[in-house]
């Protein structure tokens, strides 16, 4: 794996600009539709909290997408942040014979 230089987009930004704005949705309206608190949705939109599997299910139903879309966006962001904040992560090398082990 190699480090990506650009920080991946947080799912909250995708929700805000690709769904809420074109659909004319407010935070209050979308939160009510999703069945979550306005505060929780606002925290996702402002990148203060991650998209959980339950939120991914709700978003996928509301926007006719897949839960995997939302979870993969979050996973990419989480991995990038871990790469940036974990000293020595790139010093780890493959174990001899690891590539021959089947999973």
MODELLER restraints for C-alpha pairs under 7 A, 6 or more apart:
rsr = mdl.restraints
at = mdl.atoms
rsr.add(forms.Gaussian(group=physical.xy_distance, feature=features.Distance(at['CA:3:A'], at['CA:83:A']), mean=6.94, stdev=0.5))
rsr.add(forms.Gaussian(group=physical.xy_distance, feature=features.Distance(at['CA:7:A'], at['CA:80:A']), mean=6.66, stdev=0.5))
rsr.add(forms.Gaussian(group=physical.xy_distance, feature=features.Distance(at['CA:8:A'], at['CA:76:A']), mean=6.48, stdev=0.5))
rsr.add(forms.Gaussian(group=physical.xy_distance, feature=features.Distance(at['CA:8:A'], at['CA:77:A']), mean=5.18, stdev=0.5))
rsr.add(forms.Gaussian(group=physical.xy_distance, feature=features.Distance(at['CA:9:A'], at['CA:77:A']), mean=6.79, stdev=0.5))
rsr.add(forms.Gaussian(group=physical.xy_distance, feature=features.Distance(at['CA:10:A'], at['CA:47:A']), mean=6.61, stdev=0.5))
rsr.add(forms.Gaussian(group=physical.xy_distance, feature=features.Distance(at['CA:10:A'], at['CA:73:A']), mean=6.75, stdev=0.5))
rsr.add(forms.Gaussian(group=physical.xy_distance, feature=features.Distance(at['CA:10:A'], at['CA:74:A']), mean=6.49, stdev=0.5))
rsr.add(forms.Gaussian(group=physical.xy_distance, feature=features.Distance(at['CA:10:A'], at['CA:77:A']), mean=6.33, stdev=0.5))
rsr.add(forms.Gaussian(group=physical.xy_distance, feature=features.Distance(at['CA:11:A'], at['CA:70:A']), mean=6.44, stdev=0.5))
rsr.add(forms.Gaussian(group=physical.xy_distance, feature=features.Distance(at['CA:11:A'], at['CA:73:A']), mean=5.89, stdev=0.5))
rsr.add(forms.Gaussian(group=physical.xy_distance, feature=features.Distance(at['CA:11:A'], at['CA:74:A']), mean=6.22, stdev=0.5))
rsr.add(forms.Gaussian(group=physical.xy_distance, feature=features.Distance(at['CA:12:A'], at['CA:44:A']), mean=5.19, stdev=0.5))
rsr.add(forms.Gaussian(group=physical.xy_distance, feature=features.Distance(at['CA:12:A'], at['CA:45:A']), mean=3.98, stdev=0.5))
rsr.add(forms.Gaussian(group=physical.xy_distance, feature=features.Distance(at['CA:12:A'], at['CA:46:A']), mean=6.56, stdev=0.5))
rsr.add(forms.Gaussian(group=physical.xy_distance, feature=features.Distance(at['CA:12:A'], at['CA:47:A']), mean=6.06, stdev=0.5))
rsr.add(forms.Gaussian(group=physical.xy_distance, feature=features.Distance(at['CA:13:A'], at['CA:45:A']), mean=6.09, stdev=0.5))
rsr.add(forms.Gaussian(group=physical.xy_distance, feature=features.Distance(at['CA:16:A'], at['CA:45:A']), mean=6.49, stdev=0.5))
rsr.add(forms.Gaussian(group=physical.xy_distance, feature=features.Distance(at['CA:20:A'], at['CA:26:A']), mean=6.94, stdev=0.5))
rsr.add(forms.Gaussian(group=physical.xy_distance, feature=features.Distance(at['CA:27:A'], at['CA:38:A']), mean=6.34, stdev=0.5))
rsr.add(forms.Gaussian(group=physical.xy_distance, feature=features.Distance(at['CA:27:A'], at['CA:42:A']), mean=6.80, stdev=0.5))
rsr.add(forms.Gaussian(group=physical.xy_distance, feature=features.Distance(at['CA:28:A'], at['CA:38:A']), mean=5.59, stdev=0.5))
rsr.add(forms.Gaussian(group=physical.xy_distance, feature=features.Distance(at['CA:31:A'], at['CA:37:A']), mean=5.82, stdev=0.5))
rsr.add(forms.Gaussian(group=physical.xy_distance, feature=features.Distance(at['CA:31:A'], at['CA:38:A']), mean=5.23, stdev=0.5))
rsr.add(forms.Gaussian(group=physical.xy_distance, feature=features.Distance(at['CA:31:A'], at['CA:41:A']), mean=6.11, stdev=0.5))
rsr.add(forms.Gaussian(group=physical.xy_distance, feature=features.Distance(at['CA:34:A'], at['CA:58:A']), mean=5.92, stdev=0.5))
rsr.add(forms.Gaussian(group=physical.xy_distance, feature=features.Distance(at['CA:43:A'], at['CA:49:A']), mean=5.58, stdev=0.5))
rsr.add(forms.Gaussian(group=physical.xy_distance, feature=features.Distance(at['CA:44:A'], at['CA:50:A']), mean=6.16, stdev=0.5))
rsr.add(forms.Gaussian(group=physical.xy_distance, feature=features.Distance(at['CA:44:A'], at['CA:51:A']), mean=6.73, stdev=0.5))
rsr.add(forms.Gaussian(group=physical.xy_distance, feature=features.Distance(at['CA:50:A'], at['CA:74:A']), mean=6.76, stdev=0.5))
rsr.add(forms.Gaussian(group=physical.xy_distance, feature=features.Distance(at['CA:51:A'], at['CA:71:A']), mean=6.91, stdev=0.5))
rsr.add(forms.Gaussian(group=physical.xy_distance, feature=features.Distance(at['CA:51:A'], at['CA:74:A']), mean=6.37, stdev=0.5))
rsr.add(forms.Gaussian(group=physical.xy_distance, feature=features.Distance(at['CA:53:A'], at['CA:71:A']), mean=6.78, stdev=0.5))
rsr.add(forms.Gaussian(group=physical.xy_distance, feature=features.Distance(at['CA:56:A'], at['CA:67:A']), mean=4.76, stdev=0.5))
rsr.add(forms.Gaussian(group=physical.xy_distance, feature=features.Distance(at['CA:56:A'], at['CA:70:A']), mean=5.42, stdev=0.5))
rsr.add(forms.Gaussian(group=physical.xy_distance, feature=features.Distance(at['CA:56:A'], at['CA:71:A']), mean=6.34, stdev=0.5))
rsr.add(forms.Gaussian(group=physical.xy_distance, feature=features.Distance(at['CA:57:A'], at['CA:67:A']), mean=5.11, stdev=0.5))
rsr.add(forms.Gaussian(group=physical.xy_distance, feature=features.Distance(at['CA:60:A'], at['CA:66:A']), mean=4.88, stdev=0.5))
rsr.add(forms.Gaussian(group=physical.xy_distance, feature=features.Distance(at['CA:60:A'], at['CA:67:A']), mean=5.17, stdev=0.5))
rsr.add(forms.Gaussian(group=physical.xy_distance, feature=features.Distance(at['CA:83:A'], at['CA:89:A']), mean=6.86, stdev=0.5))
